[in-house]
């Protein structure tokens, strides 16, 4: 059973399952297909967090494939350039690309098929082409002038045959050749499956790909979102020193389920904090979609996300008081802070009695700017998601992102660009999410997993930047608290707050802002305005691309995907 944000990824994953592969083989193949099918939302130069259940191990684990900041990426390096924020485009914001190593590590340790089996679809799609989604055409149109005037390698790759029109065929033969060279070198190295995978990892992080990245970054000055031209900081040595890692999930018991999330190097724990606060409210007694229901959820979100801003960061570099943030007594105190009126303040708490620290720019309350380049009012997401469950009992949730075609110039010999995830660091040395060499930025990427009675029950998630753990929350509540089946829970009108600073350059905040789908009744909207919310109406089907797969106790598999955008797809047999 598969659910993903693009039908080609779902079809690819299903082919692998029918070939005899397991969920891990299928999600890796689907992940590589997503890089080709949705290049405006993810790429090989990006990153991916994965939460999964191995039936053989009988355990849920997290794979962190979030690359780290380069060795020369210091706060001083940016202050010397006159910057107080890391630009959202260009070379300066590049971390080590993590997605490739993450996918291959998962394949090596938990998959069963060979490298060729999981790369062949991506190669074929890149070589022969994929249908141009309207969002791809729109994205390229928005950066056409930048590409033609400043990023000629991107212009050659994406505009070489003219502006891609919706429904046309989009090819990336340079990327196909990159994949084929990786595969060729791997198969020439050995006939052994695991050794071929290791060879591919070396080709990327120590071989021809690392060399091409190193040379391009060192030699190319790039116009970025700061309005300046700069070379990047990433080197081949940074790639060689890094690899993806495993870790246990952060968990919370809620309504009979164990909810599992990545750690505070993601925004994952904010999902758990919202649940902990809502568990101490009357949410189950309210009508789904009613004025008090929406108000209660939004006020809980403001408190949880204020804690995200004050406390989250890479736990290898900072002491995140995670136990305190998820403690019952702390959740009770936070729940008592919600009132009948919309709060317009940032109110981080004091877990374990420790004083919170908001970054200086966030404390100043930015209120304008371009925002995250791939999350527009007309678009539902900035990322991809894929869930897979197999007949063996394995289940995977993955949220690949970064390395978008519009993030930085295409590397001409490789057919992909680097990511810009370092824009999520603060240049404030005293903050938990401050920039430091070798550190992971606190990202928005946040796949979700649920256990029931200690066994895998549901993998789910959504694109959407800062909205991921809000849209996924409304889906989960509709399913658990109100008994909606998976598809009905996905389809239900959703909403989110943008009260807190965005994780993306230029870190815009909109105090009190509440964004809802247009299907929300006018009486509900009026009541929310009367409570003091700054209400903004999006399209009727504009928010959330939730995907989900479920394994019922008797073994039946179910899946659902969002109709928003008309290209997500759930499949199984």
N, C-alpha and C positions, 0 to 999 in steps of 0.2 A: 504494500500500500504506500502510495506516494502523494504528497501535496507540496507544490512549490509555486513560486511567483511567476513562472513561465512554463507554458505547456511543453516546450522542447526539453526542458530539464526534467519534467515529469515523465515524458516519453522515453528519454534516455535512461532514467533510473529504472523505469519499468522493464526496458529491454534487458538491462543488466540482471534484474531479479529473475526474469524469464530464462536468461542464460544459465542460471544456477547460482548466481552470486547472492551474497547476503546484503543486509541493509547498509553495511559499511561500504562494500563495493559500489552499491547503487548510489549512495549519497555523494561519494567522491566523483563518480562519473557525471551525476547531475550537477555537482558543483562546477566542474570544468565546463559543462554545457552552458551554465548560467553566465560564465565569463564572456561567452561568445554571443549569446542571445540577448543579454541585457548589459552591454558594455558601458552604458551611461549610469549604471547602478553598481557595478562591481567589475573587478578585473584581476588578472594574475599578479599585479603589483599591489593588491590590497591585502586584506586580512580576514580571518574567520574564527569566531568562537563556536565551539561545538559542545553540546550536552548530549550524552548518550547512555544507553543501557546495553551492557553486554550480557546476553543470556548465559554464556559460559561462566562468566565471573559472578553473575548475580548481583551486580553493583552498578550504580550510576556514577559516571565520571565526567569531568570537564576537560576538553582539550583547548588549550590557549594557543592560538596561532595569531596573536597580536604582536607584531614586530615592535622593536624598541627604538628609542631615540639614538641617533648616531653618537659616536664617541666625542665628536667636536660640537655637539649641540648643547650649548650651555646658555644660561640666562645672559651672561656677559656677551656671548657672541651675538645675541639679538639686540641687546641694549647698545652695543657699539654700532649697530646698523640703524639706531634711532627708532627701534620698534618696541612697543609695549604689549603687542599681541602678535602671535605667529600667524602669518598670512594664510588664508584658506585655500590658495591655489599656488602653483609653482613648485620649485624645488626645495625651498627652505623647510617646508612642512613634511617632508618625506621621512617616514620611519622605515625600518627594514621590512621589505615585503614578507608577510607571514603566511598568506593563504596557501601557496604552493607546498611549503613544508608541512603545514597542518594537514592538508588533504593526503599527502603521501605518508605521513606518519600514521594516520588513521588506517590507511590502506595496508601498510606493512604489518601493523600490530593486530588489526581486527578483521581485515578483509581476507578474501580467499582467492580472488582473481589476479591476473597479471597486469602489469602497467599498461600494456597495449589494450587490454579489454576495457579499461576505464578512460583511455585517452582517445580511442578511435572516433567516438561520436563528436567530441570537441574539434578534432582535426577536420572531420568531414564538414561540420557546420561552418568552421572558419574558412575552409577552402571553397566550398560551394555556395555558401551564403545562408543567411537567415532573413525572414521577413522583417522589414523595418517597422517597428512600432511607432505610432504617432509621437510618443514621448521621446524616442530617439531622435526623430526628425526635429522636434521642437528644441531639444537640448543642443543639437549641432547648430541649428539656426541661431540660437542665442549666443553662441561663441564663434560664429563664422568669422566675424571681423577680427577677433583676437587670433584665431588660427591663421588667417591669411596675412595679418600684419606682423604678428609676433611669434607664433608657434608654427613655423613652416612644416615641421615634421608631422604635426597633427593635421594640418591642411592637406598634405599629400595623402595621408592614410584615410581620412574621413571625407575629404572633399575632392579627391582626385578624379572621381567620375561625376562631379557635380553634387549639388545638395541632395542627400538621400531623401526620397519622398516616402510617405507612409505606404506600405504594401510592396515597395520595391525590394530587391534583394541586396543585402549588405554583406560584403565579403571582407575578410581580413587574412589575406594569404600570407602576409608576413608572420602573423601569429601562428598560422597553420605550420609554416616552415620551422618556427621555434619549437612547437610541440613535436614535430617530426624529428628534428635534430636531437632533442632530449631523448626521445624513444630510440632513435638509431644508436646513439652513444650508449644507452643503457643496455640494449640488446647485444651490442658488440662486446660489452664488458663481460657478460656472463649469461649462462642459460638459467641460472638460479633466480627465482622470483624475487626474493628479498634483496639479493645483490643488485638486481636491476633497479629496484626502487631506491636503494642507497646510491647507486650511480646517478640516477636522475636528481636526487637531492644535492649531490655534489656538483652536478652540472649547473644547477641554479645558483647555489650559494658559494661555490668556489671555482666554478668553471666559466664557460663562455658567457653565460647570462650575467654573472657577477662582474666579469670583465667589461662587458658592454655597458652596464649600468655605471660602473666606476668611471669609465672614460666619458660617457655622455654628461654625467653630473659635473665632472671636473672641468669640462671644456665649454659648457653651454650656459650663457647668461639668459635668464628667463624673466619676463615680466610677470609679476604676481599680483595678488589682490592688494598689496600695499602701494601699488603704483610705481614700484621700483624694479629694476632688473638685478637679479642676483644669481650667482651659482649656488648649488646646493651643498649640503654637508655630508650626505651619505657616501660611503666608500665601499669598495669590495671587501675590505677588512671588517666592516660592520656586519656584512652579510655572513662572512665566514665564521664569525664568533657567535652567531645566534642559531637557535633551533626551537621548534615548538615544544610544548611541555604539557604534561597531564597534572591534574590536581583534583581534589574532592570538590563537590559542589557546596554552595551555601544553601541551607535548607530552612524551611518553616512548615510547621503543621497547620493546615487550614482545611476545615470542613471535611475531614476524613482523608485528605490527601497530604502527601509530603511534596511540597513544591521545591524544585531544585533549580538553582541559578548559578551563573558564573560569579566570581568574586568581585570585590570593589575596584578592580582594574577595568571592569565594565560598569554599567549602571545597574546590573542585575539585582543587587540587594534592594534597590528602591522598589521593585515589584513586591518583595517580601514585606518591606516596611509599610507599604500601602495596605496590604492584606492584614497585617498585624493591627493597624489602626482601625480598619473597617470591621474587623472581628469584634471590636468593642463598641460598635455602633448598632443602630437598628436597621441596617441596610437590607436585611432579609425581609423586614416587615414593610418595606416601601415598594411602591409600584415601579417596575423597571422602566426607565426613561422618563419618570416624573420629575418635576422640579426639585423636590427634596432629595430624590435619589441622585440626580446629577450633582446637586450642590454638595451633598455629603462626600461623594467620591472626589470631587475637585478639591475640596478643602483638605482632605486627607493627602491628596497628591501634592499640594503646595508644601505641606509639612515634610513629607518624605523627600521631595526633591530639594528642599532647603538643606536637609541633612546631606544629600548627595553633594551639593555645592560646597558644604563646609568640611566634609569628612572623607570623601572617597578619594582613592588614589592607589597606586601600585603598592600592595602590601609588602613587597620586597624592599621598599624604600621608605615607607611611612607606617606608623602604628595606627591602623584603622580600628576604631573601637566597635567592631562588628557585633560582638556578643552584646554589648550595651545597647546598640541601635536596634537589635532584634529582641531585646528582653521584654517580658510581659509587662513589668511595671513601667518601663519607658514608653511602651506603646499605649498604656493606659493614660499616662500623663499627656502624651501627644493627642490622644483622642479627646481629652477634656479641653484642648485648646480650640477645637472646632466649634463654631457658633452659628447662629442663624444668618449672619451677614458675611459677605465675601471679604476675606482678608486681602489687603493690599500690601502686606509687609512680607519680607523674607524673614522667616523665623526658624533658624536652625536650633536644634536642642543641645542639651549638655549631657550626653551619655556618660555614665560613670562620674558625673560631676565635672567633666572637662569642659573648658570654654571653647566654643566653636570659632572657626576662622573662615570668614568669607574672603575670597580674593578681592583685591582693591578695586579692580574694574567692575566686578559684579556688585560690590557694595555701593559703587557710584550709580548703578542703575542705568546701563546703556538702554537707549530707547529707539534707536534707529540704525539702519544699515542694510546691507544686501542680504544677509542671512545665509543659510546653508544653500549652496548653489544647486543642489539636486532635490531640494524640498520646496516646491513652489505651491502657492495656494491652489493651483489647478491639478496638482499631482499628489498621489497618495503615498509615496514613499521615496526613500533615498538609498535603498539597499535591496537585498534579495533575501529570500528565506526558502528553506527546503526541509521537509520532514519525511522520513522513511521508516516503515516498520516491515519486518519480514516474517516468514512462516516459522523461523527458528526461535523467535522471541526477542530478537534484537530491535532496538528503536533508537533513532537519531534525530536531533534537532540542530540545524546549523543556520547561521546568519552571515553569509559572506558579504563583504562590502569593500569600499575603498578601491583605489586605482581606477576611478571613473575616467572615461575618455576626456572629460573636461577638467580633470584635476591638475594635470601638468602635461608638458609636451610629450608626445609619443617618442619612444626610443626607437630610432629608425631601423636598427638591425633586429629588433625584437617584436615590434608590432603591439606593444602595450606601454602604458605609462605608470609612473610611480604614484603612490597614494599621498594623501595630505593629512594623515591622522594626527600628526604632531600639533596641528592647530588647536587640539583639545587641551593641550598643556596650558597652564598659567605661567606667566613670567613673574612670579611672586615667590621668592625663595622660601617663605614661611608657610606656604600652602601645601596640603597633602598632594595635590596634583600639579606641583611645580615641575618645570622642565629639569631634567638631569640626564646625563649620558647613560645609556643602557637601560633607561626606565620605560615602562609601558605607560602610554597616555590612558587616562580614564575615558573609555569610549562609551558610545551609546549602544553598541551591539549587544544583544541580550536575548538569545534563544531561551526557551522555557521547557521544563520537563516536570511531569507529575507522576508520583508513585502512589499506588493504592495497595494497602496491606503489604508494603515492602516489595511490590513488583511493578514493572513498567506499566503505566496506564496511558499517558498522553504526552506526545511531543508537539509543541506549538510555538508560534512566534509570528512576527510581522516586521516588515521594513518600517521606517518612519523616524529615524533620528531620535530626538528626545521624546517622541510620542510612542516609541515601541512599547514601553512598559506601562503606558496608559491605555492604548488600544487593546493590547493583549489582556489587560485587567478587565475591561468591560466585557470582552469575550468570555473570559473564565467565569465571571460572576453570572452572566446570562446562562451559561451552561450548568454551573454548580448550584447556584442559589435559586434559579428560576426554572430549571429543568428543560431548558431549550436543547434540542439536539444540536450536533456540531454545526451543521449548515445554518440553522436558524440563529445560533449564537454569533456566527461570523457575520450574518446578514444584518443583524440588529443595528439600528442607528448608533453611531459612536460619537465621541467627543474627546477633547483634551484641553489642558491648560498650557499656556506659554507664559505663565507668570514669572518663571525663574529664567536666569540667563541661558541662552542657547549654548550648546556645546560646540557650535561652529562659529568661525569668524563671521562677523565681528562681535559675537557673543551678545546679541540683542536680547533684551528682556522686555516683556510687555505686562506690567503689573496688572493683575486682575483679569487678563485676557482669557476668555473661554470660547473655544472654537467648536461648533457643532455642525453636524450634517443637516441639510435643509429639510429632511423628513421630520425633524423635531417639531411638534405642534406649537403654534404661535402662543397659546396660553402658557406653555412651559417656558418659552423664551421670555415672555413678558415677566413671569415670576422671577426668573433668574436675573433679569435686569433690575427688578425691584430690590433684589438682595445685594446689588452692587457689583455684579459681574459685568465685565466689558464683553458683551456678547458679539461674536462674529459668526456669520453663517457661511459655511462652505457649500459645495455642491451636494445634491441629494445622496450621491454615492461617491464621496470624495476622500473619506478618511479611513485608513486601515486596510492592510492587505493580509489579514490573518490567515495563516495556514495551520492545519492541525491533523494529526493522525492519532487514533485511539485503539488500544487493544482491550476488548472486553474480557471479564474474568473467564468466560467460556471459550475464549480464543478468537472470536470474531473481530476482524479489523474494520475500522471505519475511518473516513477521511472527509475533509471539507476544505474549500479554498474560497477566497473572496471573489465575488463577481466584479469588484471595483477595478476598473482598468481593462477588464475583459481579456486578460491573458494569463491569470493564475489558473492552475488546473490540478484537480485531484483525480487519481486513477488507481485502480487495483483490480485484481481478479483472483 
